[in-house]
Amino acid sequence: MSKGISSFQLVLLAVFGAIGVAGILVFALATAGGGNGGLSPVTIWGTFDAGTVKEVIRAAAEQDSRLSQVTYVQKNPGTFEQDLANALASGKGPDLFLLRSDEALYDANKVYQFPYSSLSQSQFQNTFVDAGDTYMTANGILGLPVLVDPLVLYWNRDMLATAGVAQPPQFWDQLPGMAGQLVKRDSSGNIQSAAIALGTYQNISGAKDIVSMLIQQAGGKIVTQNSAGQYAPALAAGGGASLAAQTALEFYTEFANPSQSDYSWNNAQPEASQAFSAGNLAMYVGYAGEQPQIIAANPNLNFAVSPIPQVRSSSNAIDAGTVYAIAVTKNDPNLQSALTVAYLLASAPVDQALAQSLGYAPARRDVIAASTSTVANTRLINQMSLITRTWADPDPTQTGPIFQAMIDDTDSGAMKAQDAIGRANQQIGNLLTADQPQ
């Protein structure tokens, strides 16, 4: 390969050339730079691979020189929130950062809210997938969505075939019967190879999103927002657990209950993604973005990816996942340049290039609609992004333990499902009271 340009850069330049920046809607503020359009340097923080993001920005700058002023800094996911808070407190924070949907409400007071006078609610919703709605508040928009990482169903072809199962489930009511066929136990009843990782919290990294998805598929909500923009907990109704939440929690924990015929998972199992990569788990509900790690862990694993099962009686398909948006830091002294770059990074060409390079779905509807990819997994992830739903999480570091207690106490029998849900609802309500955005 020549030193001048890599094959990766060629792919990116082809993306930008095919779409054409000039012919794509770029919001008003993206062209509102001072003078002849020159910008001050802009720094963006995120947790994605620096090499990949920098290549995308470099290729985009070939089409729009304003992006040549952008510097991307990769941060550690485990310390990102603390690093950001410390940097902003010392006046040395970035101009932009990638804001996760589950941290949008928690970080609302750290960001500049895009006013609806520059980007209306209808423009926002017509431009971005529904999962981006979490970024809308009563006063403005917390970030411009760029990527969606939806949940998908990974399944081991060999394990299903050996059990005589031709296809993974399309509907949740098919799963209990399949689990009984797929699980293998020793003479003492201990699980040797599992059917599906559901029912626990500590060894399933996406447990909170899975339970949230099941609740929403059943017609329930976790948090609601009223017309005044105020948030309220919604797991319980009339002082007790909502039927949707109770149905979802009881279904989820059923797979970790030894007295059930579909018992196929417990806390003694390894972390779910590791079990799947090792070939000891037939089906795994995980994020689309995990696929490269699964392949790297076991290149010989014969697996496929399918849509998340749905509720048979529902007319609306629903998935869950994580959205990433471009957020502008509050009181940024470089505000005009930051706003311009934010809109440029959320434009269709950059959105497509980021999604293609990082293995996620784009967050823009027009990019999804224009996709001509022949790669089955790309089409699947794009489809899942359209049905992904998120919710206003007041503080993921605290709602995680709340969901864990709700699941663990139901699993152990320490509490009935409806009581565990009622307690969780009250705890989430307490967090929301302290976390309403200003």
C-alpha positions in Angstrom: 0.0 0.0 0.0 1.4 3.4 -0.9 2.2 5.9 1.8 -0.1 8.5 0.2 -3.4 6.9 1.0 -4.6 3.7 2.6 -7.4 1.4 1.4 -9.4 2.5 4.5 -9.1 6.1 3.4 -10.1 5.2 -0.1 -13.3 3.6 1.2 -14.1 6.8 3.3 -13.4 9.1 0.4 -15.7 7.0 -1.8 -18.4 7.4 0.9 -18.0 11.2 0.9 -17.7 11.4 -2.8 -20.8 9.3 -3.4 -23.0 11.4 -1.1 -21.5 14.8 -1.8 -21.4 17.2 1.2 -22.8 20.1 -0.8 -26.0 18.3 -1.7 -26.9 17.2 1.8 -28.9 19.1 4.4 -26.5 20.7 6.8 -28.3 22.7 9.4 -28.2 26.5 9.5 -25.6 26.9 12.2 -23.1 24.7 10.3 -22.8 27.5 7.8 -22.9 30.4 10.3 -19.2 30.7 10.9 -17.6 34.1 11.1 -15.9 35.9 8.2 -15.1 33.6 5.3 -16.1 30.4 7.3 -12.8 30.0 9.2 -13.0 28.2 12.5 -11.0 28.1 15.7 -9.6 24.7 16.6 -12.2 22.3 18.1 -11.5 19.4 20.4 -13.9 16.4 20.8 -13.6 13.7 23.4 -15.0 10.2 23.0 -14.3 6.5 23.8 -14.2 5.2 20.2 -10.9 4.1 18.6 -8.8 7.2 17.9 -7.3 5.9 14.7 -10.7 5.1 13.2 -12.4 8.4 14.1 -9.4 10.5 13.1 -9.4 8.8 9.6 -13.1 9.6 9.2 -12.5 13.3 10.2 -9.5 13.5 7.9 -11.5 12.2 5.0 -14.4 14.5 5.7 -11.9 17.5 5.9 -11.0 16.7 2.3 -14.5 17.7 1.4 -15.0 20.5 4.0 -11.8 22.2 5.2 -13.5 23.5 8.3 -13.2 20.0 9.8 -9.4 20.2 9.5 -9.5 22.2 12.7 -11.0 19.2 14.7 -8.9 17.2 17.1 -10.3 13.9 18.5 -9.1 12.5 21.8 -9.9 9.0 22.9 -10.7 8.6 26.6 -11.0 5.5 28.8 -14.7 4.4 29.0 -14.3 3.5 32.7 -13.1 7.0 33.7 -14.8 9.1 31.0 -17.4 10.7 33.2 -15.0 11.6 35.9 -12.4 12.9 33.5 -15.0 15.1 31.8 -16.3 16.5 35.1 -12.8 17.3 36.3 -11.8 18.9 33.0 -14.9 21.1 32.9 -14.4 22.1 36.5 -10.9 23.2 35.8 -11.8 25.1 32.6 -9.9 22.6 30.4 -12.7 20.5 29.0 -13.3 19.7 25.4 -15.5 21.7 23.1 -17.5 18.7 22.1 -17.9 15.1 23.5 -19.8 12.0 22.5 -22.8 11.8 24.8 -24.4 8.4 25.4 -28.2 8.2 25.5 -28.1 6.6 29.0 -26.1 9.5 30.3 -28.0 12.3 28.5 -30.1 13.3 31.4 -27.3 12.8 33.9 -25.0 15.1 31.9 -27.8 17.6 30.9 -26.3 20.3 33.1 -22.9 19.9 31.4 -24.0 20.6 27.9 -25.2 23.5 25.8 -28.7 22.8 24.7 -29.4 23.4 21.0 -32.3 25.7 20.9 -35.5 24.7 19.1 -35.3 28.0 17.3 -32.3 26.7 15.3 -33.4 23.1 15.2 -37.1 22.5 15.8 -38.5 19.4 17.4 -40.1 18.2 14.2 -36.8 18.8 12.2 -34.9 16.8 14.9 -37.4 13.9 14.8 -37.6 13.8 11.0 -33.8 13.8 10.8 -32.9 11.3 13.5 -34.2 7.9 14.5 -36.7 7.6 17.4 -34.0 6.4 19.8 -32.6 10.0 19.7 -35.7 11.4 21.4 -34.0 11.0 24.8 -31.9 14.0 23.9 -34.9 16.3 23.7 -35.8 18.4 26.8 -38.4 21.1 27.4 -35.7 23.8 26.6 -33.7 22.3 23.8 -31.7 19.4 22.4 -28.8 17.9 24.5 -26.9 16.4 21.5 -27.1 15.5 17.8 -27.3 11.7 17.4 -24.7 10.1 15.1 -24.6 6.3 16.0 -26.9 3.6 17.3 -25.7 0.3 18.9 -28.8 -1.8 19.1 -29.3 -5.2 20.8 -29.3 -8.2 18.5 -29.6 -11.9 19.0 -26.4 -13.8 18.4 -26.9 -17.6 17.9 -24.6 -20.6 17.5 -25.5 -22.4 14.3 -23.9 -25.7 15.4 -25.6 -25.8 18.8 -29.0 -25.1 17.4 -28.5 -27.6 14.5 -27.4 -30.3 17.0 -30.6 -29.8 19.0 -32.7 -30.0 15.9 -33.6 -26.2 16.0 -33.5 -24.8 12.5 -33.9 -21.1 13.3 -33.6 -18.8 16.3 -36.9 -17.5 17.8 -38.8 -14.6 16.2 -41.1 -14.3 19.1 -40.4 -14.6 22.9 -43.1 -17.3 23.3 -41.0 -19.6 21.2 -38.0 -19.3 23.5 -39.0 -21.5 26.5 -39.5 -24.6 24.3 -36.2 -24.0 22.5 -34.4 -23.4 25.8 -35.5 -26.9 27.0 -34.1 -28.4 23.8 -30.8 -26.6 23.9 -29.6 -26.6 27.5 -27.4 -29.5 28.6 -27.0 -30.5 32.3 -24.9 -33.1 34.1 -26.4 -35.9 36.3 -26.6 -33.4 39.2 -28.6 -30.9 37.2 -25.7 -28.5 36.8 -25.7 -26.5 33.5 -22.9 -27.7 31.2 -23.9 -25.6 28.2 -26.6 -23.0 28.3 -29.4 -22.2 26.0 -29.7 -18.4 26.5 -28.2 -15.9 28.9 -31.3 -14.4 30.6 -32.4 -14.2 34.2 -29.5 -12.7 36.0 -27.7 -9.4 36.2 -24.1 -9.8 37.3 -22.9 -11.9 34.4 -25.0 -10.3 31.6 -23.6 -6.9 30.6 -26.7 -5.8 28.9 -29.2 -7.0 31.6 -30.6 -3.5 32.2 -31.2 -2.8 28.6 -32.7 -6.3 28.0 -35.2 -5.9 30.9 -36.0 -2.3 29.8 -36.7 -3.6 26.3 -39.0 -6.4 27.5 -40.9 -3.8 29.6 -41.3 -1.6 26.6 -42.2 -4.5 24.3 -45.0 -5.4 26.8 -46.3 -1.8 26.5 -44.8 -0.3 29.6 -42.3 2.5 30.3 -39.5 3.1 32.7 -39.5 6.9 32.8 -42.0 9.4 31.3 -41.8 13.1 30.4 -44.8 15.4 30.7 -45.6 18.4 28.5 -43.7 20.7 30.9 -40.6 18.6 30.4 -40.6 17.0 33.9 -39.6 13.4 34.3 -41.4 10.8 36.4 -40.9 7.1 37.1 -43.3 4.8 35.3 -42.5 1.2 36.4 -45.4 1.2 38.8 -49.0 2.3 38.3 -51.5 3.1 41.1 -49.0 2.1 43.8 -48.2 -1.3 42.4 -46.1 -2.7 39.6 -47.5 -2.1 36.1 -48.6 -5.3 34.4 -46.1 -4.7 31.6 -43.2 -4.4 34.1 -44.3 -7.4 36.1 -44.8 -9.6 33.0 -41.3 -8.6 31.7 -39.5 -9.2 35.0 -41.2 -12.5 35.6 -40.4 -13.7 32.1 -36.7 -12.6 32.3 -36.1 -14.2 35.7 -37.8 -17.4 34.7 -34.7 -18.6 32.8 -32.7 -18.5 36.1 -35.3 -20.4 38.1 -34.3 -24.1 38.7 -37.9 -25.0 39.2 -38.8 -24.0 35.6 -38.5 -26.3 32.6 -36.7 -23.6 30.6 -34.1 -23.0 33.4 -30.9 -22.4 31.4 -28.7 -19.8 33.2 -27.5 -18.8 36.6 -24.9 -16.7 38.4 -22.4 -19.6 38.4 -22.1 -19.2 34.6 -19.2 -17.1 33.2 -19.9 -13.6 31.7 -22.4 -14.2 28.9 -20.4 -12.8 26.0 -17.4 -15.0 27.0 -19.6 -18.1 27.3 -21.0 -17.4 23.8 -17.5 -16.8 22.3 -16.3 -20.1 24.0 -19.1 -22.0 22.3 -20.9 -22.9 25.6 -24.0 -20.6 25.0 -26.4 -21.2 22.2 -28.0 -17.8 22.1 -26.8 -14.4 23.4 -28.6 -11.1 23.5 -25.8 -8.6 23.0 -25.0 -5.3 21.3 -24.3 -5.1 17.6 -21.0 -3.4 18.3 -19.8 -6.6 20.1 -19.4 -8.6 17.0 -15.7 -7.8 16.3 -14.8 -8.9 19.8 -16.7 -12.1 19.5 -14.9 -12.9 16.2 -11.6 -11.9 17.7 -12.2 -14.2 20.7 -13.0 -17.2 18.6 -12.5 -16.8 14.8 -13.8 -20.3 14.2 -17.2 -19.8 16.0 -20.0 -20.7 13.6 -22.6 -18.0 14.6 -25.1 -15.7 13.0 -26.9 -12.5 14.0 -30.7 -12.1 14.0 -33.3 -9.5 15.1 -34.3 -9.4 18.7 -37.5 -11.5 19.3 -40.7 -9.6 19.7 -44.1 -10.1 21.5 -46.3 -12.0 19.1 -49.4 -10.1 19.9 -47.9 -6.6 19.5 -48.1 -4.6 16.3 -45.1 -2.5 17.2 -41.6 -4.0 17.0 -39.3 -2.6 19.7 -35.6 -3.0 20.4 -33.2 -1.3 22.9 -29.6 -0.1 22.7 -27.3 2.8 23.1 -27.2 6.1 21.0 -24.1 8.3 20.8 -24.6 12.0 20.1 -22.4 15.0 19.5 -22.8 17.3 22.5 -21.4 20.9 23.0 -20.0 21.6 26.5 -21.9 24.3 28.4 -20.3 27.8 28.5 -17.7 26.7 25.9 -15.7 29.9 25.0 -15.4 28.5 21.5 -19.1 28.1 21.1 -19.6 29.2 17.5 -16.9 27.0 16.1 -18.1 24.1 18.3 -21.7 24.5 17.1 -20.5 24.5 13.4 -18.4 21.4 13.9 -21.2 19.6 15.8 -23.6 20.1 12.9 -21.0 19.1 10.4 -20.2 15.9 12.3 -23.9 15.1 12.4 -24.3 15.6 8.7 -25.2 12.6 6.5 -21.8 12.0 4.9 -19.9 11.9 8.2 -22.7 9.9 9.9 -22.5 7.3 7.2 -18.7 7.1 7.4 -18.6 6.9 11.2 -21.2 4.1 11.2 -19.5 2.2 8.4 -16.1 2.5 10.0 -17.1 1.7 13.6 -19.7 -1.1 12.9 -22.7 0.7 14.3 -25.9 1.9 12.7 -26.2 5.5 11.5 -28.6 7.7 13.6 -29.9 9.7 10.6 -33.0 8.5 8.8 -31.8 9.7 5.4 -28.5 7.7 5.6 -30.4 4.6 6.5 -32.9 5.1 3.7 -30.1 5.7 1.2 -28.1 2.6 2.2 -27.4 0.2 -0.6 -25.3 -2.2 1.5 -25.4 -5.8 0.4 -23.9 -6.9 3.8 -26.7 -8.7 5.7 -25.5 -7.6 9.1 -25.4 -4.0 8.1 -28.9 -4.1 6.8 -30.0 -5.9 10.0 -28.3 -3.3 12.3 -29.9 -0.5 10.3 -33.3 -2.1 10.7 -32.8 -2.5 14.4 -31.8 1.1 14.8 -35.2 2.2 13.5 -37.1 0.3 16.2 -34.6 1.0 19.1 -36.1 2.9 22.0 -34.2 4.6 24.9 -35.4 6.2 28.1 -34.2 9.1 30.3 -31.9 7.4 32.8 -31.3 9.8 35.7 -27.9 8.2 36.6 -26.7 4.9 35.1 -24.2 4.3 37.9 -27.2 4.1 40.3 -30.0 2.7 38.2 -27.7 -0.3 37.4 -27.7 -1.4 41.0 -31.5 -0.7 41.2 -32.1 -3.0 38.3 -29.7 -5.6 39.8 -31.6 -5.6 43.1 -34.9 -5.9 41.3 -33.7 -8.9 39.3 -31.7 -10.6 42.2 -34.5 -10.3 44.7 -37.0 -11.8 42.3 -34.6 -14.6 41.4 -33.9 -15.5 45.1 -37.5 -15.2 46.1 -36.6 -12.5 48.6 -39.3 -10.3 47.1 -42.2 -10.9 44.8 -41.8 -9.3 41.3 -44.4 -6.7 41.9 -42.8 -5.6 45.2 -39.3 -5.5 43.7 -40.7 -3.3 40.8 -42.4 -1.0 43.3 -39.2 -0.4 45.2 -37.2 0.2 42.0 -39.9 2.7 40.8 -39.6 4.7 44.0 -35.8 4.7 43.9 -35.7 5.9 40.3 -38.2 8.6 41.3 -35.9 9.8 44.0 -33.0 10.0 41.5 -35.2 11.9 39.0 -36.2 14.4 41.6 -32.6 15.4 42.1 -31.7 15.3 38.4 -34.2 17.4 36.5 -32.2 19.4 33.9 -32.1 23.2 34.3 
